[in-house]
């Protein structure tokens, strides 16, 4: 799309559900739209970094499928790099990023081709921390550090945890643009079910409901937002056995997003 309006992109956290961002990014590739800036939290931050590093949506999907199809290879790499945190119930997020992140990622956030903002949370100061220039892999490790699953990341005098604690869909950290594509994969899907959930489901779903309420407040404060919710939100954030499913069930979003962008851009 030549002479198109400017577009910024925000990708939410959501664990495995975050892979639903990939079909949305595929729409940008097919239209030839290059965002002027991109932001992300947790899994959204990792995918934003991959995309901003020059990977296409197809490249990212292929990388994910290689992980899904070769779990033993990646597990061995992970163990050799120090998965001792699992034994104490606290996995080191730095080792996760070192294991799953593509080798082509640059050293610094500022080295990415698209201006990128990665969001983490300062646990003690109760505030969002924005990374735009710093060490990329450490920034991503901080952004994915889900409390109770990953060990917090110590950085200088800060203790950092998952960016979703403060800002799961970081549209507000993006510069001004004609349009903002905001992709939410963490909101709890509406259901007609009347069964009483188990404890873990109740806790996980309640967190996602709270994230959805905060997300909607964020969206209302920014103009010209193209808001997208891929079907991958139905996948549990920690269900590592559904990497392929999270992508597959979100495939219809590619055409939907293309139509919405074409309508917005005229």
VEXBANU-284669 format. One record per residue (C-alpha): residue number from 1; residue in one letter; chain; x, y, z. Coordinates in Angstrom, 2 decimals. Example, Ala and Ser with C-alpha at 12.3 -4.5 7.8 and 13.67 -1.06 7.14 Angstrom:
<pts>
(pt 1,"a","A",(12.30,-4.50,7.80))
(pt 2,"s","A",(13.67,-1.06,7.14))
</pts>
This chain:
<pts>
(pt 1,"x","A",(0.00,0.00,0.00))
(pt 2,"x","A",(1.83,3.09,-1.20))
(pt 3,"x","A",(1.04,6.50,0.32))
(pt 4,"x","A",(-0.89,4.75,3.09))
(pt 5,"x","A",(-1.69,6.26,6.49))
(pt 6,"x","A",(0.71,5.43,9.30))
(pt 7,"x","A",(0.04,2.35,11.42))
(pt 8,"x","A",(1.38,1.35,14.81))
(pt 9,"x","A",(0.88,-2.11,16.31))
(pt 10,"x","A",(0.42,-3.34,19.89))
(pt 11,"x","A",(0.59,-7.05,20.73))
(pt 12,"x","A",(-0.73,-8.32,24.04))
(pt 13,"x","A",(0.64,-10.96,26.35))
(pt 14,"x","A",(-1.13,-14.28,26.59))
(pt 15,"x","A",(1.40,-17.10,26.80))
(pt 16,"x","A",(0.69,-19.81,24.24))
(pt 17,"x","A",(-2.42,-17.89,23.16))
(pt 18,"x","A",(-0.03,-15.16,22.03))
(pt 19,"x","A",(0.79,-17.22,18.95))
(pt 20,"x","A",(-2.51,-15.97,17.60))
(pt 21,"x","A",(-0.63,-12.76,16.78))
(pt 22,"x","A",(1.10,-14.53,13.90))
(pt 23,"x","A",(-1.90,-14.64,11.50))
(pt 24,"x","A",(-2.53,-10.96,12.25))
(pt 25,"x","A",(1.05,-10.10,11.31))
(pt 26,"x","A",(0.55,-12.15,8.15))
(pt 27,"x","A",(-2.11,-9.64,7.08))
(pt 28,"x","A",(0.47,-6.84,7.25))
(pt 29,"x","A",(2.86,-8.89,5.14))
(pt 30,"x","A",(0.24,-9.61,2.50))
(pt 31,"x","A",(-0.75,-5.95,2.28))
(pt 32,"x","A",(2.85,-4.72,2.33))
(pt 33,"x","A",(2.16,-2.56,5.37))
(pt 34,"x","A",(5.18,-1.76,7.54))
(pt 35,"x","A",(4.32,-0.43,11.00))
(pt 36,"x","A",(5.98,2.81,12.04))
(pt 37,"x","A",(6.31,1.41,15.58))
(pt 38,"x","A",(5.42,-1.76,17.46))
(pt 39,"x","A",(4.98,-2.60,21.14))
(pt 40,"x","A",(4.45,-5.81,23.01))
(pt 41,"x","A",(4.04,-7.45,26.36))
(pt 42,"x","A",(5.23,-10.96,27.29))
(pt 43,"x","A",(4.63,-13.30,24.31))
(pt 44,"x","A",(3.53,-10.24,22.35))
(pt 45,"x","A",(6.91,-8.66,23.08))
(pt 46,"x","A",(8.77,-11.72,21.78))
(pt 47,"x","A",(6.75,-11.81,18.58))
(pt 48,"x","A",(7.05,-8.05,18.16))
(pt 49,"x","A",(10.84,-8.35,18.45))
(pt 50,"x","A",(10.94,-11.16,15.88))
(pt 51,"x","A",(8.82,-9.15,13.45))
(pt 52,"x","A",(10.78,-5.95,14.04))
(pt 53,"x","A",(14.00,-7.89,13.43))
(pt 54,"x","A",(12.88,-8.58,9.87))
(pt 55,"x","A",(11.17,-11.96,10.20))
(pt 56,"x","A",(7.95,-12.35,8.24))
(pt 57,"x","A",(4.89,-13.90,9.86))
(pt 58,"x","A",(5.64,-17.06,7.84))
(pt 59,"x","A",(9.21,-17.10,9.19))
(pt 60,"x","A",(7.94,-16.78,12.76))
(pt 61,"x","A",(5.36,-19.53,12.25))
(pt 62,"x","A",(8.00,-21.85,10.84))
(pt 63,"x","A",(10.24,-21.19,13.84))
(pt 64,"x","A",(7.39,-21.98,16.24))
(pt 65,"x","A",(6.52,-25.17,14.37))
(pt 66,"x","A",(10.14,-26.29,14.55))
(pt 67,"x","A",(9.93,-25.92,18.32))
(pt 68,"x","A",(6.59,-27.75,18.42))
(pt 69,"x","A",(7.90,-30.63,16.30))
(pt 70,"x","A",(11.28,-30.93,18.03))
(pt 71,"x","A",(10.47,-30.63,21.74))
(pt 72,"x","A",(13.24,-32.98,22.82))
(pt 73,"x","A",(15.88,-30.93,21.01))
(pt 74,"x","A",(14.76,-27.72,22.67))
(pt 75,"x","A",(14.37,-29.41,26.05))
(pt 76,"x","A",(17.96,-30.65,25.87))
(pt 77,"x","A",(19.15,-27.16,24.96))
(pt 78,"x","A",(17.14,-25.74,27.82))
(pt 79,"x","A",(18.49,-28.26,30.33))
(pt 80,"x","A",(22.07,-27.63,29.20))
(pt 81,"x","A",(21.62,-23.88,29.67))
(pt 82,"x","A",(20.35,-24.17,33.21))
(pt 83,"x","A",(16.76,-25.25,33.75))
(pt 84,"x","A",(17.50,-25.78,37.43))
(pt 85,"x","A",(14.79,-23.28,38.30))
(pt 86,"x","A",(12.16,-25.88,37.48))
(pt 87,"x","A",(13.27,-27.96,40.44))
(pt 88,"x","A",(12.31,-25.15,42.81))
(pt 89,"x","A",(9.20,-24.12,40.88))
(pt 90,"x","A",(10.86,-20.98,39.52))
(pt 91,"x","A",(12.05,-21.15,35.93))
(pt 92,"x","A",(14.66,-18.63,34.80))
(pt 93,"x","A",(13.11,-16.61,31.94))
(pt 94,"x","A",(16.55,-15.76,30.56))
(pt 95,"x","A",(17.07,-19.45,29.75))
(pt 96,"x","A",(13.68,-19.63,28.06))
(pt 97,"x","A",(14.55,-16.70,25.80))
(pt 98,"x","A",(18.02,-18.09,25.06))
(pt 99,"x","A",(16.40,-21.38,24.04))
(pt 100,"x","A",(13.41,-20.30,21.96))
(pt 101,"x","A",(14.36,-16.89,20.54))
(pt 102,"x","A",(15.67,-16.93,16.94))
(pt 103,"x","A",(19.41,-16.46,16.54))
(pt 104,"x","A",(18.94,-13.46,14.25))
(pt 105,"x","A",(17.65,-11.20,17.02))
(pt 106,"x","A",(20.09,-8.30,17.50))
(pt 107,"x","A",(21.80,-7.43,20.76))
(pt 108,"x","A",(19.81,-4.30,21.55))
(pt 109,"x","A",(16.15,-3.28,21.30))
(pt 110,"x","A",(17.31,-0.17,19.47))
(pt 111,"x","A",(18.94,-2.35,16.79))
(pt 112,"x","A",(15.56,-3.64,15.58))
(pt 113,"x","A",(14.43,-2.37,12.16))
(pt 114,"x","A",(11.07,-1.15,13.48))
(pt 115,"x","A",(11.07,1.08,16.58))
(pt 116,"x","A",(9.99,-1.27,19.36))
(pt 117,"x","A",(8.82,-0.90,22.95))
(pt 118,"x","A",(8.96,-3.92,25.26))
(pt 119,"x","A",(6.95,-3.74,28.47))
(pt 120,"x","A",(7.84,-5.28,31.84))
(pt 121,"x","A",(6.71,-4.48,35.39))
(pt 122,"x","A",(8.78,-3.21,38.31))
(pt 123,"x","A",(7.53,-5.42,41.13))
(pt 124,"x","A",(8.46,-3.13,44.02))
(pt 125,"x","A",(7.73,0.22,42.40))
(pt 126,"x","A",(4.40,-1.08,41.03))
(pt 127,"x","A",(4.96,0.52,37.64))
(pt 128,"x","A",(5.52,-0.38,34.01))
(pt 129,"x","A",(9.08,-0.41,32.69))
(pt 130,"x","A",(9.61,0.37,29.01))
(pt 131,"x","A",(12.58,-0.94,27.07))
(pt 132,"x","A",(13.41,0.81,23.79))
(pt 133,"x","A",(17.22,0.69,23.69))
(pt 134,"x","A",(18.46,-1.89,26.19))
(pt 135,"x","A",(19.69,-5.49,25.93))
(pt 136,"x","A",(17.01,-7.20,23.85))
(pt 137,"x","A",(17.09,-10.70,25.29))
(pt 138,"x","A",(17.13,-9.51,28.88))
(pt 139,"x","A",(14.26,-7.11,28.12))
(pt 140,"x","A",(12.26,-10.01,26.69))
(pt 141,"x","A",(13.10,-12.19,29.69))
(pt 142,"x","A",(11.73,-9.53,32.02))
(pt 143,"x","A",(8.62,-9.08,29.90))
(pt 144,"x","A",(7.73,-12.81,29.97))
(pt 145,"x","A",(8.47,-13.37,33.68))
(pt 146,"x","A",(4.99,-14.52,34.73))
(pt 147,"x","A",(4.82,-14.45,38.55))
(pt 148,"x","A",(4.62,-17.93,40.02))
(pt 149,"x","A",(5.99,-19.51,36.84))
(pt 150,"x","A",(9.22,-17.63,36.14))
(pt 151,"x","A",(11.82,-16.20,38.45))
(pt 152,"x","A",(11.77,-12.37,38.46))
(pt 153,"x","A",(14.60,-10.69,36.57))
(pt 154,"x","A",(17.05,-8.58,38.57))
(pt 155,"x","A",(18.22,-5.57,36.58))
(pt 156,"x","A",(20.33,-2.94,38.30))
(pt 157,"x","A",(18.23,-1.98,41.34))
(pt 158,"x","A",(14.96,-3.29,39.96))
(pt 159,"x","A",(13.05,-6.56,40.29))
(pt 160,"x","A",(11.11,-7.10,37.09))
(pt 161,"x","A",(8.15,-9.36,36.29))
(pt 162,"x","A",(5.76,-9.88,33.39))
(pt 163,"x","A",(4.63,-6.69,31.68))
(pt 164,"x","A",(1.04,-7.89,31.73))
(pt 165,"x","A",(0.85,-7.16,35.44))
(pt 166,"x","A",(0.78,-3.44,34.58))
(pt 167,"x","A",(0.00,-3.18,30.89))
(pt 168,"x","A",(-0.98,-6.25,28.92))
(pt 169,"x","A",(-1.91,-4.46,25.68))
(pt 170,"x","A",(0.47,-1.48,25.49))
(pt 171,"x","A",(-1.24,0.85,23.04))
(pt 172,"x","A",(-0.46,3.86,25.21))
(pt 173,"x","A",(3.32,3.50,24.82))
(pt 174,"x","A",(3.15,3.86,21.03))
(pt 175,"x","A",(3.83,7.16,19.25))
(pt 176,"x","A",(1.01,8.96,17.50))
(pt 177,"x","A",(-0.16,7.42,14.23))
(pt 178,"x","A",(-3.15,7.54,11.92))
(pt 179,"x","A",(-4.25,4.09,13.05))
(pt 180,"x","A",(-3.29,1.61,15.76))
(pt 181,"x","A",(-3.74,-2.13,15.32))
(pt 182,"x","A",(-4.30,-3.53,18.83))
(pt 183,"x","A",(-4.26,-7.32,19.12))
(pt 184,"x","A",(-5.65,-8.88,22.30))
(pt 185,"x","A",(-5.11,-12.61,22.84))
(pt 186,"x","A",(-5.58,-12.64,26.62))
(pt 187,"x","A",(-9.22,-11.72,27.19))
(pt 188,"x","A",(-11.49,-14.43,28.53))
(pt 189,"x","A",(-13.88,-15.70,25.83))
(pt 190,"x","A",(-17.57,-15.27,26.60))
(pt 191,"x","A",(-19.27,-18.55,27.45))
(pt 192,"x","A",(-22.79,-19.81,28.14))
(pt 193,"x","A",(-21.37,-22.51,30.43))
(pt 194,"x","A",(-22.95,-22.61,33.91))
(pt 195,"x","A",(-20.62,-25.16,35.50))
(pt 196,"x","A",(-18.53,-24.30,38.56))
(pt 197,"x","A",(-14.86,-24.03,37.51))
(pt 198,"x","A",(-12.03,-25.79,39.28))
(pt 199,"x","A",(-9.62,-23.76,41.38))
(pt 200,"x","A",(-6.90,-23.35,38.74))
(pt 201,"x","A",(-9.41,-22.48,36.01))
(pt 202,"x","A",(-11.13,-19.99,38.28))
(pt 203,"x","A",(-7.87,-18.23,39.13))
(pt 204,"x","A",(-6.56,-18.17,35.53))
(pt 205,"x","A",(-9.85,-17.01,34.07))
(pt 206,"x","A",(-10.32,-14.34,36.73))
(pt 207,"x","A",(-6.92,-12.86,35.88))
(pt 208,"x","A",(-7.85,-12.82,32.20))
(pt 209,"x","A",(-11.17,-11.12,32.96))
(pt 210,"x","A",(-9.32,-8.41,34.90))
(pt 211,"x","A",(-6.87,-7.96,32.03))
(pt 212,"x","A",(-9.78,-7.58,29.63))
(pt 213,"x","A",(-11.34,-4.81,31.74))
(pt 214,"x","A",(-8.03,-2.90,31.84))
(pt 215,"x","A",(-7.51,-3.47,28.12))
(pt 216,"x","A",(-10.86,-1.94,27.23))
(pt 217,"x","A",(-10.01,1.16,29.25))
(pt 218,"x","A",(-6.75,1.48,27.31))
(pt 219,"x","A",(-8.49,1.12,23.96))
(pt 220,"x","A",(-11.04,3.83,24.73))
(pt 221,"x","A",(-8.28,6.35,25.38))
(pt 222,"x","A",(-6.75,6.11,21.90))
(pt 223,"x","A",(-8.30,7.20,18.63))
(pt 224,"x","A",(-8.62,5.13,15.46))
(pt 225,"x","A",(-7.90,1.77,17.04))
(pt 226,"x","A",(-8.43,-1.37,14.97))
(pt 227,"x","A",(-9.11,-3.85,17.76))
(pt 228,"x","A",(-8.63,-7.55,17.05))
(pt 229,"x","A",(-9.20,-10.58,19.28))
(pt 230,"x","A",(-7.88,-13.80,17.68))
(pt 231,"x","A",(-9.56,-17.09,18.54))
(pt 232,"x","A",(-6.36,-18.23,20.24))
(pt 233,"x","A",(-7.63,-16.56,23.42))
(pt 234,"x","A",(-9.47,-19.85,24.00))
(pt 235,"x","A",(-6.09,-21.59,24.52))
(pt 236,"x","A",(-4.69,-21.68,28.04))
(pt 237,"x","A",(-1.60,-19.46,28.42))
(pt 238,"x","A",(0.53,-22.35,29.68))
(pt 239,"x","A",(-0.73,-25.17,27.44))
(pt 240,"x","A",(2.52,-25.95,25.64))
(pt 241,"x","A",(0.87,-28.83,23.81))
(pt 242,"x","A",(-1.26,-26.45,21.77))
(pt 243,"x","A",(1.32,-24.30,19.98))
(pt 244,"x","A",(0.03,-25.33,16.56))
(pt 245,"x","A",(-3.61,-25.03,17.58))
(pt 246,"x","A",(-3.15,-21.44,18.80))
(pt 247,"x","A",(-1.92,-20.49,15.34))
(pt 248,"x","A",(-4.36,-22.61,13.36))
(pt 249,"x","A",(-7.56,-21.39,15.03))
(pt 250,"x","A",(-6.48,-17.78,14.48))
(pt 251,"x","A",(-5.84,-18.16,10.73))
(pt 252,"x","A",(-9.18,-16.50,9.78))
(pt 253,"x","A",(-7.84,-13.30,11.33))
(pt 254,"x","A",(-5.52,-12.77,8.37))
(pt 255,"x","A",(-8.35,-12.03,5.95))
(pt 256,"x","A",(-10.39,-10.19,8.59))
(pt 257,"x","A",(-7.52,-7.85,9.42))
(pt 258,"x","A",(-6.75,-7.30,5.74))
(pt 259,"x","A",(-10.33,-6.21,5.12))
(pt 260,"x","A",(-10.36,-3.90,8.12))
(pt 261,"x","A",(-7.05,-2.29,7.17))
(pt 262,"x","A",(-8.15,-1.85,3.57))
(pt 263,"x","A",(-11.37,-0.23,4.75))
(pt 264,"x","A",(-9.48,2.09,7.13))
(pt 265,"x","A",(-6.80,3.02,4.62))
(pt 266,"x","A",(-9.28,3.54,1.81))
</pts>
